Amino acid sequence: MIFVGILLSIAAIGFLCWLLFTLAVFALRFFAGVTAGTWAYGTGAGWLGALVVGFVATGLTFGIGQLLLATVRPTWARLLVAAAFVAPAVVAGFHATHGIVKHTMPSETWQVVFSVIGAVAVGIVAFTRITGMAASGPATGHTSHA
């Protein structure tokens, strides 16, 4: 039974790490949606109105980011757009990793070291996914001469 418990614990940790990496990519969109929904609720839109405004803000944030990544030509500008989406993911990765390691190691120095490593890893994954989503769209710049 102990062996099964250990395997289930490893599977749960693996699942939570996968979930962390997946959700960190959506940190900016989630934040924009929650902020807009909270604002709408505070101005009297009610629960339904707040949900609609939150989902619309989330979709607009995603759409505008993808549009900018697809249409902006200079590399430095594309990196700025990607950084706007990756920075919240890095912060989320740092805090999520810190929340895990503060329960497993007593040294605060090592907690910060592992939290920074986790933040960098989440940032790399988020950057790869953000740029991959923009690159998976239709190819631009190639014209067919028939």
N, C-alpha and C positions, 0 to 999 in steps of 0.2 A: 503494500500500500504506500509506503514511503516513496518508492520509486515512481509510482504513478503521480503522486503529489509533486515530486520534483519535476517530472516531465510537464505536468499541467502548469506549474509555475513558470517554467522556461517558455512554454507556448504563450502564456498570458503576457509575459514581459515582451516577447517578440511581437505580439499583436499590438500592445500599447506603443512600442517603438514605431511600428509601421503606421499606426494611427497618428502619432505625433508628427512624423514626417509628412504624412498626407495632409493633415489639417493645417500645418504651419504654412503651407503654400497659400492657403486661403485666409491668412491672418488679416491682411489689409481689407479684403472684401468683407469679411465678417465684421471687422471693426467699423467700417463705413456703414454697413447695414444696421448694426446695433445702435450706432450713434444717431443715424437718421430716424430709426424707429423710436428711440427714446425721445428725441426731439419732437417727433410727431405726436407721441403719446402725451408729452408735457404740454403741448399746445392745444390739446383737447380732441385729438383724432380718434381716441378710443383704441381698444385692443386690435380690432380688425384693421383700422386705418394705419396704426403703427406697424402691423405686420406687412401690409401692402407697401407702405413707404420703405420699410427696411429691405424687403425683397427687391424693390425697384432700385434702391440705392446700391445694393449688392450687385445686381445685374449691370447697372450703369458703370460701376467701378470696374468690373471685369471687362465689359465691352470697350470702354474708353482705353483701358490698359492694352488690350489686344489690338485695337485700332492704331494706337500710337506705336506699338511695337512693329506693326505691319507697314506703317506708312512713313515713319520717321527715317530719314536716310543716314544722317551722321551717326557714327558708332558711339560717340560720347553721349549723344542725346538718347540713344537706345539704352545705353548703360544706366543713365539717370532714371529712365522709366522703369527698367528692371530693378534698380536699387530701391525705388519707391515701394515695390512689391516685396522685395527680399528683406529689407530692413525690419519690418514688423515680424517676419518669420524668424529672423535671427534673435530678436528680443524674446519671442515666444519660445524658441528653442533653448535659450539660456535659462529662462525661468522654469520651464518644464524639466530640464535636466537638473537644475539646482534643487527643485522639489523632490526629485528622486534621490540624488546623491546625499542630500542632507540627512536622510534617514539611514544611509548605509555607511558613512564614514565620518568620524568625529573631527578630523582636521579641517578647519575652515579654508585653509590654503588649498588643500586638495579638492575641496568642494568647488571652489572657484575655478581651479584648473580644469576639472572635468566639465563644469558648466560651460566654460569657454569652448572646450572641445566639442561639446554637444551643440552649442550655438553655431560654430563654424560648419559642422556637419549638416545641420538643418539649413543653414544659409546656402551651402553648395547644392543641396538637393532642391531647395526652392528655386535657386537661380536656373538650374538645369531644367526643371519642370516649367518655369515661366517662359524661358526662351524656347523650350521645346514646343509649348503650346502655340507660340507665335510662328514658329517655323513649320508647324504641321498644316498651316493653312495653304491656300493656293499659292503657287510660286509666282513671284512678281518679277518684273524685269525681263521676262522671256516672252518674246512674241513669235508667233508662228506665221511664216510667210507661205501662203498657199498658192 
